[in-house]
Each structure stands twice: as structure tokens, then as C-alpha cells.
């Protein structure tokens, strides 16, 4: 399968809180990878459908304010009884803010 990503992804591990923009349902999870265009997260207790828009709050471990970003769910895969791997595409990315996350990439 041909790789369609424009930006390199980096492994990370930090908490994320989010709310669905239409339903206002809230959830949390862990960001496991991030790039300039999107990211991957593990979510429990809430299945997210593709095309769902989220307001996300990435809890970057630099002791500053969370990074707030709007994102669209691109895909979801169930990985456990109540756990999901979710791929999101960031909308209107604050690249300066996102660069904070890249400082905590896992080598």
C-alpha cells in the first residue's frame, strides 16, 4: 500500500482530552504519535466515528498550557474490549504550538 502521509510521524506518549463538536460528548486517551498533519491516539470507553470533528487538548509534559487543536477523525480500529486506536487529521494547525509536542518524541 502506498504511503499517503505528507509529514513524518513521531512516537509520543502523553494524555489528551477531547470533546465531539456536534454532540459535546467528552473523552480522554493517550496520544501515541503526532505529526504536523495529524496524530494517533488510544481511546477507551468511547467509539469515535470517521468524519467526527473534535476539539482536542493535548497535555504536553512541558508544564505549559495544553495545546488546543481542532481535528477530524479519519479512521478508528477497535483494539480491545473497550479500547480504540484513532487516527485524526488536525485542522488549522498551530505549528509553533505543535513543535512543543515534538520535543517529547520517543526515540
PATOR-549951 format. One record per residue (C-alpha): x negated, y, z negated; residue in three letters. Coordinates in steps of 0.25 Angstrom, whole numbers, plus 5000, padded with zeros to 4 digits. Layout:
N
XYZala;...
REM end
This chain:
107
500050005000unk;499550145004unk;499250234992unk;500150364993unk;499550444981unk;498950574985unk;498250594971unk;497350494963unk;498050444950unk;497350434937unk;497650344926unk;498050414913unk;498850374900unk;499650484893unk;501050504889unk;502150564898unk;503550614894unk;504550644905unk;506050674908unk;506850644920unk;507250774926unk;508650734930unk;509150644918unk;508250704908unk;507850564903unk;506550574895unk;505450464895unk;503950454892unk;502850364896unk;501350364900unk;500650424912unk;499750314917unk;499250384930unk;499250524935unk;498850604948unk;499150734954unk;500350684961unk;501050594950unk;500750484940unk;501150354934unk;501750324920unk;502350214912unk;503750244906unk;504550164896unk;506050164893unk;506450244905unk;506450194920unk;506250314930unk;506750304944unk;505950354956unk;506350494960unk;506650534946unk;506050674942unk;505350684929unk;504750794920unk;503450734914unk;502650784902unk;501250714903unk;500650714889unk;499150724894unk;498250704882unk;497550834883unk;498350894871unk;498950994880unk;500451014884unk;501050894892unk;500950904907unk;502350934913unk;502550874927unk;503850844935unk;503750714942unk;504550614951unk;504650464948unk;504050394961unk;504150254956unk;504450164944unk;504050024941unk;504449944929unk;503249884921unk;503849834909unk;505249804902unk;505349954899unk;504150014906unk;503950084919unk;502850134928unk;503250264934unk;502550344946unk;502850494946unk;502550604956unk;502250734950unk;502950864955unk;502350994956unk;501050954948unk;500251044939unk;498950994944unk;498151074933unk;499051004922unk;498950874929unk;497450884928unk;497550874913unk;498050724915unk;496950684924unk;495950714912unk;496550594905unk;496450494916unk;495950354912unk;494650314919unk;
REM end
